[in-house]
């Protein structure tokens, strides 16, 4: 886990999805504008769960939120 760094995120300009690992993605709309997504599988269905905007949620917070969300899904 941990393909992205704060510096890499700051320098991204091309819109698209950038994986961090373990299902966590940064979906970038433009420079400095985007959202964090967690891709999980639950009950045989793939789901993308929003974790917040890039401006409001740091990389570390997104990783923590992804960990907590995966843990809750595993517990049912």
Secondary structure as a PSIPRED ss2 file (coil, helix, strand):
# PSIPRED VFORMAT (PSIPRED V4.0)

   1 X C   1.000  0.000  0.000
   2 X C   1.000  0.000  0.000
   3 X C   1.000  0.000  0.000
   4 X C   1.000  0.000  0.000
   5 X C   1.000  0.000  0.000
   6 X H   0.000  1.000  0.000
   7 X H   0.000  1.000  0.000
   8 X H   0.000  1.000  0.000
   9 X H   0.000  1.000  0.000
  10 X H   0.000  1.000  0.000
  11 X H   0.000  1.000  0.000
  12 X C   1.000  0.000  0.000
  13 X C   1.000  0.000  0.000
  14 X C   1.000  0.000  0.000
  15 X C   1.000  0.000  0.000
  16 X E   0.000  0.000  1.000
  17 X E   0.000  0.000  1.000
  18 X E   0.000  0.000  1.000
  19 X E   0.000  0.000  1.000
  20 X E   0.000  0.000  1.000
  21 X E   0.000  0.000  1.000
  22 X C   1.000  0.000  0.000
  23 X C   1.000  0.000  0.000
  24 X E   0.000  0.000  1.000
  25 X E   0.000  0.000  1.000
  26 X E   0.000  0.000  1.000
  27 X E   0.000  0.000  1.000
  28 X E   0.000  0.000  1.000
  29 X E   0.000  0.000  1.000
  30 X E   0.000  0.000  1.000
  31 X C   1.000  0.000  0.000
  32 X C   1.000  0.000  0.000
  33 X E   0.000  0.000  1.000
  34 X E   0.000  0.000  1.000
  35 X E   0.000  0.000  1.000
  36 X E   0.000  0.000  1.000
  37 X E   0.000  0.000  1.000
  38 X E   0.000  0.000  1.000
  39 X E   0.000  0.000  1.000
  40 X E   0.000  0.000  1.000
  41 X E   0.000  0.000  1.000
  42 X E   0.000  0.000  1.000
  43 X C   1.000  0.000  0.000
  44 X C   1.000  0.000  0.000
  45 X E   0.000  0.000  1.000
  46 X E   0.000  0.000  1.000
  47 X E   0.000  0.000  1.000
  48 X E   0.000  0.000  1.000
  49 X E   0.000  0.000  1.000
  50 X E   0.000  0.000  1.000
  51 X E   0.000  0.000  1.000
  52 X E   0.000  0.000  1.000
  53 X E   0.000  0.000  1.000
  54 X C   1.000  0.000  0.000
  55 X C   1.000  0.000  0.000
  56 X C   1.000  0.000  0.000
  57 X C   1.000  0.000  0.000
  58 X C   1.000  0.000  0.000
  59 X H   0.000  1.000  0.000
  60 X H   0.000  1.000  0.000
  61 X H   0.000  1.000  0.000
  62 X H   0.000  1.000  0.000
  63 X H   0.000  1.000  0.000
  64 X H   0.000  1.000  0.000
  65 X H   0.000  1.000  0.000
  66 X H   0.000  1.000  0.000
  67 X H   0.000  1.000  0.000
  68 X H   0.000  1.000  0.000
  69 X H   0.000  1.000  0.000
  70 X H   0.000  1.000  0.000
  71 X H   0.000  1.000  0.000
  72 X H   0.000  1.000  0.000
  73 X H   0.000  1.000  0.000
  74 X H   0.000  1.000  0.000
  75 X H   0.000  1.000  0.000
  76 X C   1.000  0.000  0.000
